[in-house]
Amino acid sequence: MALSEPRDQPAGGAKARRTLLLIAAVVAAPVVLSYTFYYLFPRSASANYGELLPTVAITGADGVRPDGSPFRLPVPNGRWAIIMAAGGACDPSCSRALYATRQARTMQNKEIDRVERVWLVTDGVAPSPTLLAEHPDLVVVRAAQGAGPLPRGTQPLYLVDPTGHQVLAWPRDPDIKALSRDLSRLLRASKTASAG
């Protein structure tokens, strides 16, 4: 009995070809998408959330503590300072800024003691004791008479390095996680630089 030649199976061949193309598309898709996003939607050149300020000594942040002692930058013991300027009555925007800076500082974990929060009170109103009780780590400073203006006015929050130089300005109502990331990055970099 003669063996018959195998029949052509075009349907099976087309199905195999489709399966192979589908597998190739699944494997290639992440690479194609990553290149598309990289070239069509480039990331901002700046990796920080806050606005980078010129490296000069900050002005307008001197004042007097509640006990009458003077306050001047830099903060002692090599600490970084987050400066917020607002009237003593502390409106909702002020309260949110205090909360944001407290949370961002707390998120530094072991590095928390390297950051000081400073509230520069810009008028003669004494802050509420209830509000101050919510922020026991806060340094309250009455702005000095005739003190010069802060670099971007009283709306932003400022980060000042341990030498008294301005570093960043953040929005008054910041993204707490982004603010914390900026702070973490700078604390880590400054620790590495001082160790090196």
Steps between C-alpha positions, in 0.01 A plus 500: 500500500646838395537769755310816418681837519398722790238752403565874517341643814479876434270565797746341747797689353320833518405435864861419589620815325245712690608345831866571422422864409294541818788369714745734324266797556464420872878475538570818299221719647680605822812599308301697241293672771805593707673658200178679403457652847870580532516696174148645477448583870845584642533554874570846632870574532441576868451204732401711798149611592595837647639795305880506517620835636836674440760390753519813713442567868128539565382842613197603702491201736656659810285572802437450871386185678214516754757501786661816354813329366605584145449255214736503206584257225676265467329278756756359748633143489502470121123470459295581193211746550156511344382861529136602486392866531146587613305716740448375854125443452592216257228474235408162339784533247746546787356199687535279190859615451586420863342156464685433172838596642440294815408192294794543259739533794350193673543299179878547526506230773856475635596830337219694673739677739688651206196713408365803687161657424484877545185712502591861433209700649462808282273707728453574869234229556602220737430150362233295674632271778268226368659520156852503646415190707436315171852590385733451798813491279421835334731799555288816515680823410358853493636670189755767579395862450635622169601150385546474126252308285524126445626410150158409353279678754305339784295250297753221431657266753880521496770244560825639640817291522723468811716792382203739478468492121161477333448178304137446398165679503188283520137599441309617808268196479751236392476136401628349826655191341681706235627743765619205708680348199685828436601513864611134509709541187679807635558350845644184341722699262630730774573203728695328220690821420597557866607137539712513183 
